[in-house]
């Protein structure tokens, strides 16, 4: 199976805030945003609704796209989202298969966090 790297934009419920990131597993990353982290911006403002994404097989392309989009103005980000998702639908269910995530999905994401922490 080929690894995909995805650059993505999230928003909050009323679509007033945006967050850009990249990942090698968009489905799991969306669940991680849902679970939250005490000190994260996305948790503080409930920014976990996917409105735009772009995948590539090259990690450096995804990193470059993230850096480029982070420099965009809000108007430029709106244009990017509108060209992909004109109604700003929340795309989480399309990626994860259901939304919100089930307890089983949440537990699996937390397990992944613990495994990664143990590797450090």
C-alpha positions as CSV (number, residue, x, y, z in Angstrom):
1,X,0.0,0.0,0.0
2,X,1.4,3.4,-1.0
3,X,1.7,6.0,1.7
4,X,-0.3,9.2,1.1
5,X,0.6,12.5,2.7
6,X,-2.2,15.0,3.1
7,X,-2.3,18.7,3.6
8,X,-5.6,19.8,5.1
9,X,-7.7,22.7,6.4
10,X,-10.0,22.4,9.4
11,X,-12.5,24.8,10.7
12,X,-14.8,25.2,13.7
13,X,-18.6,24.8,13.8
14,X,-19.4,28.3,12.6
15,X,-16.5,28.4,10.1
16,X,-14.9,31.4,11.7
17,X,-11.5,29.9,12.4
18,X,-9.1,27.9,10.2
19,X,-6.2,25.5,10.9
20,X,-3.8,24.0,8.4
21,X,-1.8,20.8,8.9
22,X,-0.4,17.8,7.2
23,X,-0.4,14.1,8.0
24,X,0.3,10.6,6.7
25,X,-3.1,9.3,7.9
26,X,-5.9,11.8,7.5
27,X,-8.6,9.6,9.1
28,X,-6.6,9.0,12.3
29,X,-5.5,12.7,12.4
30,X,-9.1,13.9,12.3
31,X,-10.0,11.6,15.2
32,X,-7.0,12.9,17.1
33,X,-8.2,16.5,16.6
34,X,-11.6,15.4,17.8
35,X,-10.1,13.9,21.0
36,X,-8.1,17.0,21.5
37,X,-5.0,17.9,23.5
38,X,-5.2,20.2,26.6
39,X,-2.7,22.7,25.1
40,X,-3.7,22.8,21.5
41,X,-5.3,25.6,19.5
42,X,-7.7,23.2,17.7
43,X,-8.9,21.8,21.0
44,X,-9.4,25.2,22.6
45,X,-11.6,26.4,19.7
46,X,-13.1,23.1,18.6
47,X,-11.5,23.2,15.2
48,X,-11.9,19.7,13.9
49,X,-14.2,19.9,10.9
50,X,-12.4,19.1,7.6
51,X,-13.2,21.5,4.7
52,X,-10.3,21.0,2.3
53,X,-7.6,18.5,1.7
54,X,-5.0,17.5,-0.9
55,X,-3.0,14.3,-1.0
56,X,0.4,13.5,-2.5
57,X,2.8,10.5,-2.4
58,X,5.7,12.8,-1.4
59,X,6.0,14.0,2.2
60,X,8.1,17.1,1.1
61,X,5.2,18.2,-1.2
62,X,2.8,18.0,1.7
63,X,5.1,20.0,4.0
64,X,5.7,22.6,1.3
65,X,1.9,22.9,0.7
66,X,1.3,23.3,4.5
67,X,4.0,26.1,4.7
68,X,2.6,27.9,1.7
69,X,-1.0,27.8,2.9
70,X,0.0,29.0,6.4
71,X,1.2,32.2,4.7
72,X,-2.1,32.7,2.9
73,X,-4.4,35.4,4.0
74,X,-7.9,34.4,5.1
75,X,-9.2,35.5,1.8
76,X,-6.8,33.3,-0.1
77,X,-7.7,30.3,2.2
78,X,-11.4,31.0,1.5
79,X,-10.7,30.9,-2.3
80,X,-8.8,27.6,-1.9
81,X,-11.7,26.0,0.1
82,X,-14.4,27.4,-2.2
83,X,-12.7,26.0,-5.3
84,X,-12.7,22.5,-3.7
85,X,-15.8,22.6,-1.4
86,X,-18.0,25.6,-2.3
87,X,-20.6,24.9,0.4
88,X,-18.0,24.4,3.1
89,X,-19.5,21.0,3.9
90,X,-17.8,19.1,6.7
91,X,-15.9,16.2,5.0
92,X,-15.0,14.2,8.1
93,X,-17.5,11.5,7.4
94,X,-16.3,11.1,3.8
95,X,-12.8,10.4,5.2
96,X,-13.4,8.6,8.5
97,X,-16.5,6.6,7.3
98,X,-18.7,8.0,10.1
99,X,-18.7,11.2,12.2
100,X,-18.4,11.7,15.1
101,X,-15.9,8.9,15.7
102,X,-17.0,5.9,17.7
103,X,-15.5,5.0,21.1
104,X,-13.6,2.2,19.4
105,X,-12.0,4.7,16.9
106,X,-11.1,7.0,19.8
107,X,-9.5,4.2,21.8
108,X,-7.5,3.1,18.7
109,X,-6.2,6.7,18.3
110,X,-5.3,7.0,22.0
111,X,-3.5,3.6,21.7
112,X,-1.5,5.0,18.8
113,X,-0.5,8.0,20.9
114,X,0.7,5.8,23.7
115,X,2.7,3.6,21.3
116,X,4.4,6.7,19.7
117,X,5.1,8.2,23.1
118,X,6.8,4.9,24.2
119,X,9.1,5.1,21.1
120,X,10.6,8.3,22.4
